[in-house]
Amino acid sequence: MMLFYGTLSDSFGRRPVIMVALTIYTLASCGAALAPSFGALLLCRALQGMSAGAGSVIGQAIVQDRFQGADAQRIMSHIMMVFGLAPAIAPILGGWLHVTFGWRATFVFLALFGTVMLLAVWRLLPESLPRDKRHAFHGVAIARNYLKVLGHPQFVLLSLSVGLAFGGLSLYIGSAANFVMEILHLPETAFAWMFIPLISGMVIGSAWGGKRAARIPATRMRAIGFGTMLAACVLNVGYTASAGDAVTVPWAVLPLMVYTFGLAVAMPAIQVAALGLFPDNRGLASSMLAFIQMMAFALVSGLVAPLLFGSAFRLACGVAVGLVGSFVACQVGNAMARGRVAAA
């Protein structure tokens, strides 16, 4: 659904699409809490996922509607900080709800959360896309816009750069059980050893980058981020190569914290640059960026991670390969932009 929410918001406005999506999400959460069978639960979960895709896509479009340059980069850093905190808080909260009140309590909480978010959007979120800047909801025109975005080499390369860099994060998330229990030889209650460094690095990097977005140019911010991720990969590959099967905490996870710090510093600048290529189709561009990023995340965690199970060294090398691909895509995309400016 990430492919469509941005386009819908370009035609009908940001606020109405978010409110409809939140309404469906809240009703689906209620349905999951009351589900009489596994099939009904699965259907409600699918509706939850389909409606939840609206937030990140339209949120990025709203940032582009209301902010430019360093301000947009700062807000994107704050958004990334929230997305970093969520995976750390959610399992802890869900676990306590499940143990204390049973599995249905999780969906009751999500229904209440959806209601609060719906009320917050209704009362606090103004429309950021004026009617005179909206596009007609016409199939041919929408298809033409999709092709225009997908046919823009710089946008595709910058989106791939984001997706491949996030691939390092998804590689360890997809390998979490194997990494913690088989490689580190820790119990199933010790997943915090991996997730806390991953999330802490992203939160600290987002906070650092957001505060300095107005003082440090985007090109330098990208360089700092990629340099930090490179240092993390060198440390990770070097340590896992020397330690072999004897990797231990905290040394096996500290490079992950450094990597996600650099990720949070570099990515907002790249995302803002990609979305800025289509000022008249911000929603659609946000949809495509989010879709490419999530597809890369899913493919790496679902297909690549199982191939690297059982070896900390192979996982470290996988992250390094993804980083190289991300850097090359970013550099080629920026070179194309400089070439167009020079030609003009």
C-alpha positions as CSV (number, residue, x, y, z in Angstrom):
1,M,0.0,0.0,0.0
2,M,3.0,2.3,0.3
3,L,2.9,2.6,-3.5
4,F,-0.6,4.2,-3.4
5,Y,-0.9,6.3,-0.3
6,G,1.3,9.1,-1.7
7,T,-0.6,9.2,-4.9
8,L,-4.0,9.3,-3.1
9,S,-2.7,12.2,-0.9
10,D,-1.6,14.1,-4.0
11,S,-5.2,13.9,-5.3
12,F,-7.3,14.1,-2.1
13,G,-5.0,15.9,0.3
14,R,-2.7,14.6,3.1
15,R,-5.1,14.9,6.0
16,P,-8.2,13.0,4.6
17,V,-6.0,10.0,3.5
18,I,-4.3,9.7,6.9
19,M,-7.6,9.9,8.7
20,V,-9.2,7.2,6.6
21,A,-6.1,5.0,7.1
22,L,-6.2,5.6,10.9
23,T,-9.9,4.7,11.0
24,I,-9.3,1.5,9.2
25,Y,-6.3,0.7,11.4
26,T,-8.4,1.3,14.6
27,L,-11.3,-0.8,13.4
28,A,-8.9,-3.6,12.3
29,S,-7.3,-3.5,15.8
30,C,-10.7,-3.9,17.4
31,G,-11.5,-6.7,15.0
32,A,-8.2,-8.5,15.9
33,A,-9.0,-8.1,19.7
34,L,-12.4,-9.7,19.2
35,A,-11.3,-12.2,16.5
36,P,-13.2,-15.6,16.9
37,S,-10.7,-17.6,14.8
38,F,-7.2,-17.5,13.4
39,G,-8.5,-16.7,9.9
40,A,-10.3,-13.6,11.2
41,L,-7.2,-12.5,13.2
42,L,-5.1,-12.9,10.1
43,L,-7.5,-10.8,8.0
44,C,-7.5,-8.0,10.6
45,R,-3.7,-8.1,10.8
46,A,-3.5,-7.7,7.0
47,L,-5.8,-4.7,7.2
48,Q,-3.7,-3.3,10.0
49,G,-0.6,-3.6,7.9
50,M,-2.2,-2.1,4.8
51,S,-3.5,0.9,6.7
52,A,-0.3,1.4,8.8
53,G,1.7,2.1,5.6
54,A,0.1,5.5,5.2
55,G,1.9,7.2,8.1
56,S,5.5,7.0,7.0
57,V,4.7,7.8,3.3
58,I,2.4,10.8,3.9
59,G,4.5,12.0,6.8
60,Q,7.5,12.4,4.5
61,A,5.3,14.2,2.0
62,I,4.0,16.6,4.6
63,V,7.6,17.4,5.6
64,Q,8.4,18.3,2.0
65,D,5.2,20.4,1.8
66,R,6.1,22.5,4.8
67,F,9.9,22.6,5.1
68,Q,12.8,23.0,2.8
69,G,16.6,22.4,2.9
70,A,18.1,22.1,6.4
71,D,14.7,22.4,8.1
72,A,13.4,19.4,6.1
73,Q,16.5,17.4,6.9
74,R,16.2,18.2,10.6
75,I,12.5,17.1,10.7
76,M,13.4,13.9,8.8
77,S,16.1,13.2,11.5
78,H,13.4,13.5,14.2
79,I,11.1,11.1,12.3
80,M,14.0,8.6,12.0
81,M,14.5,8.9,15.8
82,V,10.9,7.9,16.4
83,F,11.2,5.0,14.0
84,G,14.3,4.0,15.8
85,L,12.6,4.0,19.2
86,A,9.5,2.1,18.1
87,P,11.2,-1.3,17.5
88,A,12.8,-1.1,21.0
89,I,9.7,-0.1,22.9
90,A,7.1,-2.2,21.1
91,P,8.4,-5.7,22.0
92,I,8.8,-4.8,25.7
93,L,5.4,-3.3,25.9
94,G,3.8,-6.1,23.9
95,G,5.5,-8.7,26.1
96,W,4.2,-7.2,29.3
97,L,0.7,-6.8,27.9
98,H,0.7,-10.4,26.8
99,V,2.0,-11.8,30.1
100,T,-0.3,-9.7,32.3
101,F,-3.6,-9.6,30.3
102,G,-3.3,-12.1,27.5
103,W,-2.7,-11.8,23.7
104,R,-5.9,-9.9,23.0
105,A,-4.7,-7.0,25.2
106,T,-2.1,-6.1,22.6
107,F,-4.8,-5.4,20.1
108,V,-6.9,-3.5,22.6
109,F,-3.9,-1.3,23.2
110,L,-3.4,-0.8,19.5
111,A,-7.1,0.1,19.1
112,L,-6.7,2.7,21.8
113,F,-3.5,4.0,20.3
114,G,-5.2,4.3,16.9
115,T,-8.1,6.3,18.4
116,V,-5.7,8.7,20.1
117,M,-3.8,9.2,16.9
118,L,-7.0,9.8,14.9
119,L,-8.1,12.4,17.4
120,A,-4.6,14.0,17.3
121,V,-4.7,14.2,13.5
122,W,-8.2,15.6,13.6
123,R,-7.4,18.3,16.1
124,L,-3.7,19.1,15.5
125,L,-2.7,18.3,11.9
126,P,-3.6,21.0,9.3
127,E,-3.8,20.2,5.6
128,S,-0.4,20.9,4.0
129,L,-1.4,20.5,0.3
130,P,-3.7,23.3,-1.0
131,R,-6.5,22.3,-3.3
132,D,-5.0,24.2,-6.2
133,K,-1.8,22.0,-6.0
134,R,-3.6,18.7,-6.1
135,H,-3.7,16.4,-9.1
136,A,-6.8,15.0,-10.7
137,F,-7.4,11.3,-9.8
138,H,-7.1,10.0,-13.3
139,G,-5.7,6.6,-14.1
140,V,-3.7,7.6,-17.2
141,A,-2.2,10.7,-15.5
142,I,-1.3,8.7,-12.4
143,A,0.4,6.0,-14.5
144,R,2.3,8.6,-16.4
145,N,3.5,10.1,-13.1
146,Y,4.6,6.7,-11.8
147,L,6.6,6.2,-15.0
148,K,8.1,9.7,-14.7
149,V,9.4,9.0,-11.2
150,L,10.7,5.5,-12.0
151,G,12.3,6.8,-15.1
152,H,14.4,9.4,-13.2
153,P,17.8,7.8,-12.8
154,Q,18.9,10.0,-9.9
155,F,15.8,9.3,-7.9
156,V,16.1,5.6,-8.4
157,L,19.8,5.6,-7.4
158,L,19.2,7.7,-4.3
159,S,16.3,5.5,-3.3
160,L,18.5,2.4,-3.8
161,S,21.2,4.1,-1.7
162,V,18.8,4.4,1.2
163,G,17.5,0.9,0.8
164,L,21.0,-0.7,0.6
165,A,22.2,1.2,3.6
166,F,19.2,0.1,5.6
167,G,20.0,-3.4,4.4
168,G,22.7,-3.6,7.0
169,L,20.1,-3.1,9.7
170,S,17.7,-5.5,8.1
171,L,20.4,-8.1,7.8
172,Y,20.9,-8.3,11.5
173,I,17.2,-8.0,12.3
174,G,16.5,-11.0,9.9
175,S,19.3,-12.9,11.6
176,A,18.4,-11.9,15.1
177,A,17.5,-15.3,16.5
178,N,20.4,-17.1,14.9
179,F,22.9,-14.3,15.8
180,V,21.8,-14.1,19.5
181,M,21.3,-17.8,20.3
182,E,23.6,-19.6,17.9
183,I,26.5,-17.2,17.4
184,L,26.6,-15.4,20.7
185,H,25.3,-18.4,22.6
186,L,22.9,-16.3,24.6
187,P,19.4,-17.3,25.8
188,E,16.2,-16.2,24.1
189,T,15.7,-13.6,26.8
190,A,18.9,-11.8,25.7
191,F,17.8,-10.1,22.5
192,A,18.4,-6.7,24.2
193,W,22.1,-7.3,23.6
194,M,21.5,-6.8,19.9
195,F,18.5,-4.4,19.7
196,I,19.6,-1.9,22.3
197,P,22.9,-1.1,20.4
198,L,21.1,-1.0,17.1
199,I,18.4,1.3,18.3
200,S,20.6,3.4,20.5
201,G,22.9,4.2,17.6
202,M,20.0,5.3,15.4
203,V,18.4,7.5,18.1
204,I,21.7,9.2,19.1
205,G,22.6,9.7,15.4
206,S,19.2,11.1,14.6
207,A,19.5,13.6,17.5
208,W,23.0,14.6,16.6
209,G,22.2,15.0,12.9
210,G,19.0,16.9,13.6
211,K,20.7,19.5,15.8
212,R,23.4,20.1,13.2
213,A,21.4,20.1,10.0
214,A,21.3,23.9,9.8
215,R,25.1,24.2,10.4
216,I,26.5,21.4,8.4
217,P,25.9,21.2,4.6
218,A,24.0,18.1,3.4
219,T,27.1,16.9,1.3
220,R,29.2,17.0,4.5
221,M,26.5,15.3,6.5
222,R,26.4,12.5,4.0
223,A,30.2,12.2,4.1
224,I,30.2,12.0,7.9
225,G,27.5,9.4,7.9
226,F,29.1,7.2,5.2
227,G,32.5,7.6,6.9
228,T,31.1,6.4,10.2
229,M,29.4,3.4,8.6
230,L,32.6,2.5,6.9
231,A,34.5,2.7,10.2
232,A,31.9,0.4,11.7
233,C,32.2,-2.1,8.9
234,V,36.0,-2.2,9.2
235,L,35.7,-2.8,13.0
236,N,33.1,-5.4,12.5
237,V,34.8,-7.3,9.7
238,G,38.2,-7.1,11.5
239,Y,36.9,-8.3,14.9
240,T,34.8,-11.2,13.5
241,A,37.6,-12.3,11.3
242,S,40.1,-12.4,14.2
243,A,37.6,-13.9,16.8
244,G,36.2,-16.6,14.5
245,D,33.6,-18.6,16.4
246,A,34.5,-17.0,19.7
247,V,32.7,-13.6,19.2
248,T,31.3,-12.2,22.5
249,V,29.4,-9.2,23.7
250,P,29.8,-6.3,23.9
251,W,32.5,-6.4,21.1
252,A,30.3,-8.2,18.6
253,V,27.5,-5.6,18.9
254,L,29.3,-2.3,19.4
255,P,30.1,-1.9,15.7
256,L,26.4,-2.2,15.0
257,M,25.7,0.8,17.2
258,V,28.4,2.8,15.3
259,Y,26.8,1.7,12.0
260,T,23.3,2.8,12.9
261,F,24.7,6.1,14.2
262,G,26.2,6.8,10.7
263,L,23.0,5.5,9.0
264,A,20.9,8.0,11.0
265,V,23.3,10.9,10.1
266,A,23.5,10.2,6.3
267,M,20.0,9.0,5.3
268,P,17.9,12.1,6.0
269,A,20.0,14.2,3.7
270,I,19.7,11.6,0.9
271,Q,15.9,11.2,1.5
272,V,15.4,15.0,1.3
273,A,17.5,15.2,-1.9
274,A,15.4,12.4,-3.5
275,L,12.0,13.8,-2.6
276,G,13.1,17.3,-3.7
277,L,13.4,16.1,-7.3
278,F,9.6,16.1,-7.6
279,P,8.1,19.2,-6.0
280,D,4.8,18.7,-7.8
281,N,4.5,15.0,-7.0
282,R,5.8,14.8,-3.4
283,G,3.3,12.2,-2.3
284,L,4.0,9.9,-5.2
285,A,7.8,10.3,-4.8
286,S,7.5,9.6,-1.1
287,S,5.5,6.4,-1.9
288,M,8.2,5.2,-4.3
289,L,11.0,6.0,-1.9
290,A,9.3,4.1,1.0
291,F,8.4,1.2,-1.3
292,I,12.0,0.8,-2.6
293,Q,13.3,1.1,0.9
294,M,10.9,-1.5,2.4
295,M,11.4,-3.9,-0.5
296,A,15.1,-3.8,0.0
297,F,14.6,-4.3,3.7
298,A,12.3,-7.3,3.1
299,L,14.5,-8.9,0.4
300,V,17.7,-8.6,2.5
301,S,16.1,-9.9,5.7
302,G,14.1,-12.7,4.0
303,L,16.5,-13.9,1.3
304,V,20.0,-12.7,2.0
305,A,20.1,-13.1,5.8
306,P,19.4,-16.9,5.7
307,L,22.4,-17.4,3.4
308,L,24.7,-15.8,6.0
309,F,23.4,-17.6,9.1
310,G,25.9,-19.2,11.4
311,S,28.8,-16.9,10.9
312,A,29.4,-13.4,12.4
313,F,32.1,-12.8,9.8
314,R,29.7,-13.5,6.9
315,L,27.1,-11.2,8.4
316,A,29.7,-8.4,8.8
317,C,30.8,-8.9,5.2
318,G,27.2,-8.7,4.0
319,V,26.7,-5.3,5.7
320,A,30.0,-4.1,4.1
321,V,28.9,-5.1,0.6
322,G,25.5,-3.3,1.1
323,L,27.3,-0.2,2.3
324,V,29.6,-0.2,-0.8
325,G,26.5,-0.5,-3.0
326,S,24.8,2.3,-1.2
327,F,27.8,4.6,-1.5
328,V,28.2,3.9,-5.2
329,A,24.5,4.5,-5.9
330,C,24.6,7.8,-4.0
331,Q,27.8,9.0,-5.7
332,V,26.5,8.1,-9.2
333,G,23.2,9.8,-8.5
334,N,24.9,13.0,-7.2
335,A,27.2,13.0,-10.2
336,M,24.2,12.9,-12.5
337,A,22.8,15.9,-10.7
338,R,26.1,17.8,-11.1
339,G,26.2,16.9,-14.8
340,R,22.7,18.3,-15.4
341,V,23.6,21.5,-13.6
342,A,26.7,21.9,-15.6
343,A,24.9,21.3,-18.9
344,A,22.2,23.9,-17.9
